[in-house]
Amino acid sequence: MKQRVLVKQKNQITNEEFLMADGMCEIRTDENKREVFYHELDAASTKVEMFIHKDQLTIIRHGEVVSTLHFRNNEKTVGTVLSEFGEFQIELFTRRYLCANETIAVEYDVLSGDEVSDSFRILWKIRRDDA
């Protein structure tokens, strides 16, 4: 099923906001999860796959950089990033993960050791095109 998607990211340290996507997405749903597929507005038109569960979110981005990130409320997780410089792991701490019908939100810190090196909020609004 196709629906509209609006994705905004905010750097919680610098307060910079960035519109990541504003367009159509493909959604597949089963009893355990929702899968959402869309393209970002960047020059590479990064393809995004989201696997949305009640207690966990996984995001896979395919662009100039390929990344797989996992988010679970109040938990540290390890993701992977593959770029022209090689593959490395990225440690995240999810401060908040919210999954509602039309809204998905995640607030997370990027960790370097036990120190926060960056902090983000991403908000997805997904709705029928006629809404």
C-alpha positions in Angstrom: 0.0 0.0 0.0 1.3 3.5 -0.9 1.1 6.3 1.6 2.7 9.7 2.2 5.8 10.0 4.4 7.4 13.0 5.9 10.7 12.5 7.8 12.4 15.2 9.8 15.7 14.9 11.7 16.9 17.2 14.5 20.4 17.3 15.9 19.6 17.6 19.7 23.0 19.3 20.3 23.1 22.0 17.6 19.3 22.2 17.2 19.8 21.9 13.4 16.7 20.5 11.6 16.8 18.6 8.3 14.0 17.5 6.1 15.0 13.9 5.1 12.0 12.8 3.0 8.7 14.2 1.8 7.0 11.9 -0.7 5.5 8.5 -1.1 6.4 5.3 0.7 5.4 1.6 0.2 4.1 -0.1 3.3 3.8 -3.8 4.1 2.1 -5.0 7.3 1.7 -8.3 9.0 0.7 -9.2 12.6 4.2 -8.6 14.0 5.6 -5.7 12.1 5.3 -2.9 9.6 7.8 -2.5 6.8 8.2 1.0 5.2 10.2 1.7 2.1 11.0 5.2 0.8 13.7 7.4 -0.7 15.4 10.4 1.0 15.7 13.8 -0.6 19.5 13.7 -0.6 21.5 13.9 -3.9 22.0 10.1 -3.9 18.3 9.5 -3.3 19.1 7.1 -0.5 16.8 4.1 -0.3 15.5 3.5 3.2 14.0 0.3 4.6 12.3 0.4 8.0 11.3 -2.6 10.0 8.9 -1.4 12.7 8.0 -3.6 15.7 6.2 -2.6 18.9 9.5 -2.7 20.9 12.2 -2.2 18.2 13.0 -0.3 15.1 15.6 -1.2 12.4 16.6 1.2 9.7 18.6 0.2 6.7 19.9 3.0 4.4 21.3 2.3 1.0 23.1 5.3 -0.5 26.6 6.6 -0.7 26.9 5.0 2.8 25.1 1.8 3.7 24.0 1.7 7.3 22.0 -0.6 9.5 20.8 0.9 12.8 18.7 -0.7 15.6 16.7 1.1 18.2 15.2 -0.2 21.5 13.9 2.0 24.3 16.6 2.6 27.0 19.0 0.2 25.4 22.5 0.3 23.8 22.6 -1.3 20.4 25.3 -1.7 17.8 24.8 -0.9 14.1 27.1 -1.1 11.1 28.1 1.6 8.6 29.8 0.7 5.3 31.4 3.5 3.3 34.2 3.9 0.8 36.6 3.9 3.8 35.4 0.5 5.0 33.0 -1.0 7.5 32.7 0.0 11.1 30.4 -0.4 14.0 28.4 2.4 15.6 27.1 2.3 19.1 23.8 3.9 19.9 21.7 4.5 23.0 18.0 4.9 22.4 16.5 7.4 24.8 13.0 7.1 23.4 11.2 5.0 20.7 7.5 5.7 20.0 5.5 3.7 17.5 1.9 4.9 16.9 -0.4 4.5 13.8 0.7 7.6 11.9 3.8 8.6 13.9 7.1 7.0 14.6 9.7 8.8 16.6 13.2 7.9 17.9 15.5 9.9 20.1 19.0 8.5 20.3 22.6 9.2 21.2 25.7 8.2 19.2 28.3 6.9 21.6 32.0 7.0 21.6 33.0 4.7 24.5 30.6 5.9 27.2 30.5 9.5 26.0 27.8 11.0 23.8 29.3 12.2 20.6 26.0 13.2 18.9 22.3 13.2 19.6 19.4 13.1 17.2 15.6 12.9 17.0 13.9 11.5 13.9 10.2 11.9 13.4 8.2 10.0 10.7 4.7 11.0 9.8 3.0 8.4 7.6 -0.5 8.9 6.4 -2.9 8.1 3.5 -2.4 10.4 0.6 -6.0 11.7 0.9 -5.7 12.5 4.6 
